[in-house]
Amino acid sequence: MDYTLYLVRLGEISLKGLNRDFFEGKLKTNIKTKLHPYHSRIAKQKGRLFVYVEDQAPDTLVREALSSSFGIVGFSKAIQCEKDFETIKSEAMRLVDETWKIDQVRSFKVETRRADKTFPMKSYDISAELGHLILERYHTLSVDVHHPDRILYVEIRDSAYLYTDDESGPGGLPVGTAGRGMLMLSGGIDSPVAAYRMAKRGLRMEAVYFHAYPYTSQQAMDKVAALARILSRYCLRIVLHVVPFTDVQLHIKAHSRDEETTLLMRACMMQIATMIAAERDCSAIVTGESLSQVASQTLESIRFTDGMTDLPVFRPLIGMDKEEIITTARLIGTYETSILPYEDCCVIFSPKHPLVKPRLDSIRKSYELLGIERLLKEAVEKTERILCS
Amino acid sequence: MNNGYFDWAATSFMSEAACDAYRNAASAYPGNPSSLHKLGSQASTFLNACRSTVAALLHISPDTVFFTAGGTESNSIAILSRLWRKSPGKIIFSNLEHDSVLQHRRILEEHGFAVLSLTSKKGYADLDHLDTLLDEQVDLVCLLLAQNVLGTVQDVASAVALVRAHERRTGKRIHVHCDAVQALGKVSFDLASLGVDSAAFSAHKFQGPRGVGVLYCRPNSIEALSRGGGQESGLRPGTEHIAGIAAMTEAMSELFRNFDERMLHVHKLRRFFEDSWREHPVIVQLSPYSNENSRIVDSIVTISLPCLPSEVAMRILSDRGLYVSSGSACSNNAKKKSSRLFQDFGFNAHVAGGAIRISFGPTTTIEECAMLVQALQDIAKQYGTTVKRG
C-alpha cells in the first residue's frame, strides 16, 4: 500500500514533560479515528507527528481531519525521500510545481534544517542550491528571506523531508486528555460554542438535551442532534442523552410561582445532568452560560443552580459577550443550525417576568417544596441515547 | 375515508379521477403541442379541448384561460407585468392577501412603485378605505376572493364597482387582480360578473395535481416577464404540462358536476363543528359563524384554544392522527403574520397564539369531524386548567 505523508506540528503538547507520551498517544488515536476507514500509521519525532495516510484517502478528508484535531498547531503535506541531493533536487522541484500557484507567488525562500550532521552539505548550501534551481525554472520569482510569499522547507533527518504549505491547526489539547464532561446542549447559539471551547482544552463530552414534546417539536430535537453532529468534528463522537422533560415542566408550572419557574427548571436540569453524568462517568458539567445574559444567568441565579450539583460546572463563555460567541459559532459552523426557528422552550413555560435576583434561601425552599425528585428519576430512566458522529 | 385530514386549505388529496386523467393523458399525448407533426397536433388539440372545458366551467371565454404552474405563478405573472410600465404608479394590496401577493412588495418598491395596504375589518377588506386610497396614480389593485386563514369571502364585485366608478372620473384604467385560489369549488361565484381583469386559480386546492393552475385575463392585457417559446400566448412560456392540465380539468369538472351537493355536505360539517363548540367554555371560534348572510367559505374555520400555543395543539392532534394547521409558532418572539391578523381581528394575544385552522372537503366525513371535536374537547379539558398561561 502506498502512503502520503503529512507532517504535523504540535503546540502545547510539546511543552509537556513526562506526560507527553499520554498526550501524543491520545492525539494519534484521535487522528486515526478521524481518518478511518482509511489506514494510517503515525510516527512521533520531537515535537512532530509523521502521519502516513493510505494514498486512496482524499486530500480534503485528511486536511479536514487534521485541521479539526485539537493538539495540532499546523500541518503540511510532505515528501519523504532518500538523503541524496540529486533526489532531493528533483523531489523539491516536483513539490514546487505541484503546490505553488506560480502566478500568485512573487517571492520565496528555502529553509533547511539538518538534524543529521553526517549529511555532506550544510543547511545554507542546500537552501542556496535549491533556491537557485527554482529561480532558473521560474524567472518571475525572487528570493525574500524576510517576508516570502512561500517557503520550501527541507529537513534532513533519517530521510530527507520536503514540504511547503503550513496549514494551521486548531491548537489546544487532544480531546480526551482532560477527562469527561456532560454538556448541557440546547438548540441555541451558546452551548455548542461552550462545547468547542472545552474540547479545545481536551475535554471529552457527552451531551444532554431536555425534550418537552409536544411543547417543543421533533424539529427542535433534530436540530440539537444536528448540532451534536457538527460538534463531533471537533469533539469526536458525542453520545446525546435525550431527556423526556415534559412532566417535570408541567409539574413546575403547576406547583410554583410564575416568576420562579425558569430557575426551578434550570435547577431540575442541573440535577438530571448530574445524575446522568454519574451514570456515564463524567466528572464535570459544561454549560453555555454567559454572565447576566438572561435571567437564569445572573450571579444570584448561577449561585443557586450551581448548588444543584456536586460536580464542577465549566462555563467557558462566562466572560464573553454575544458578538464574540456568535463569531466563534460561525467559525465552527454551528451558527446557521442554531438559528433555525425551532424553539427549545415553549412560550407557556417562559414567564413574562422571571426572577432575576433570587434570594438563595427562598428559591431553595421553593425547590424543596416542589417535591420533584421522583419525577427527575423517572425522566433519567426514560432517557434515550443518540450517537452523533 | 377516515383519514383525519383537516388541512384541505393547504392542499387537497388528488381525486381518483384526476389521477386517472393524469396517467391517461401522459401516455396518450406524448408529443409537444408546439411540434408540427401528428403527435404534436394531437397534443395541441387536446390542450385546447382542456382549455375549452375549463373556460366553460368558469363561464368565460377560452382565450382568457392561460395554464400556469399554480396559484403563486399566476399571481406573480399578473403582478410583475406592471414592471413593464414606464412610469411606476401606486399598487394596492389588501392586508388579507396571501404571501404570493404580499411578497412582491419589495421588488415593486425597488422599481419605484408605491405599495399601499388596504386595511380590513374582522376579516373583510374595508371598501371605504379602498375608496380613499384610489387616485389617478393607482395602477393595480389586488383583492383576494376567499381569505385562506379566516375563510372570509370578500365583496370583490363591489370593490371592482368602486374602481370602475373611479376610472370613469379620472379616465385612467386600473387593473384589478383577484387571487381566487381558496375560493374555487368552495363558494359559488361567477368570475365574469366579478368584473376583475385577472384571477388566479390552483389545481391542488380542488383535488387536482400540484404544479398546475390557471391565470384568467383578457388577451394581451398582461405581458409576462419570462421569455421562451411563446406558449400560452407568451404569458407562461415553457412546454405545457399536458398531464397536469388534463388532471386539473378533470378535477374541475368533478367539482362542478355535483357542486350543490358538495356545498351542502360541507355546510353540514360546518354546522356540526359550530354546534359542538358554540357553548364551549374554552374553544373560541375566530372565523365568522355560518348563517344565511355570512360571506364565508364553509370549509375553512379557524378556532382557538387559548390555553395552548397552536403549534403544541397541532402536535397533540397530529399524534392522534388528526391533521390541522397551526397559526403561530411556539416561541417567545415569533410574531407570525396570522397571529397579527387575529389580533387585528380584535382577539387578545393568547387567543391569537392558540389559533388552529380546520379545513375540510367533500370527502370529509361527519365521523372524522366528531373525532376532531372529541380530541379538541379532550385537549381543552386536559390543558385548559393545568396549564396557566404565563
Boltz contact constraints between the chains, C-beta under 6 A:
constraints:
  - contact:
      token1: [A, 214]
      token2: [B, 312]
      max_distance: 6.0
  - contact:
      token1: [A, 214]
      token2: [B, 315]
      max_distance: 6.0
  - contact:
      token1: [A, 214]
      token2: [B, 316]
      max_distance: 6.0
  - contact:
      token1: [A, 215]
      token2: [B, 312]
      max_distance: 6.0
  - contact:
      token1: [A, 254]
      token2: [B, 386]
      max_distance: 6.0
  - contact:
      token1: [A, 258]
      token2: [B, 390]
      max_distance: 6.0
  - contact:
      token1: [A, 343]
      token2: [B, 330]
      max_distance: 6.0
  - contact:
      token1: [A, 343]
      token2: [B, 331]
      max_distance: 6.0
  - contact:
      token1: [A, 346]
      token2: [B, 330]
      max_distance: 6.0
  - contact:
      token1: [A, 347]
      token2: [B, 309]
      max_distance: 6.0
  - contact:
      token1: [A, 347]
      token2: [B, 330]
      max_distance: 6.0
  - contact:
      token1: [A, 347]
      token2: [B, 332]
      max_distance: 6.0
  - contact:
      token1: [A, 348]
      token2: [B, 387]
      max_distance: 6.0
  - contact:
      token1: [A, 348]
      token2: [B, 390]
      max_distance: 6.0
  - contact:
      token1: [A, 350]
      token2: [B, 332]
      max_distance: 6.0
  - contact:
      token1: [A, 350]
      token2: [B, 390]
      max_distance: 6.0
  - contact:
      token1: [A, 351]
      token2: [B, 390]
      max_distance: 6.0
  - contact:
      token1: [A, 352]
      token2: [B, 390]
      max_distance: 6.0
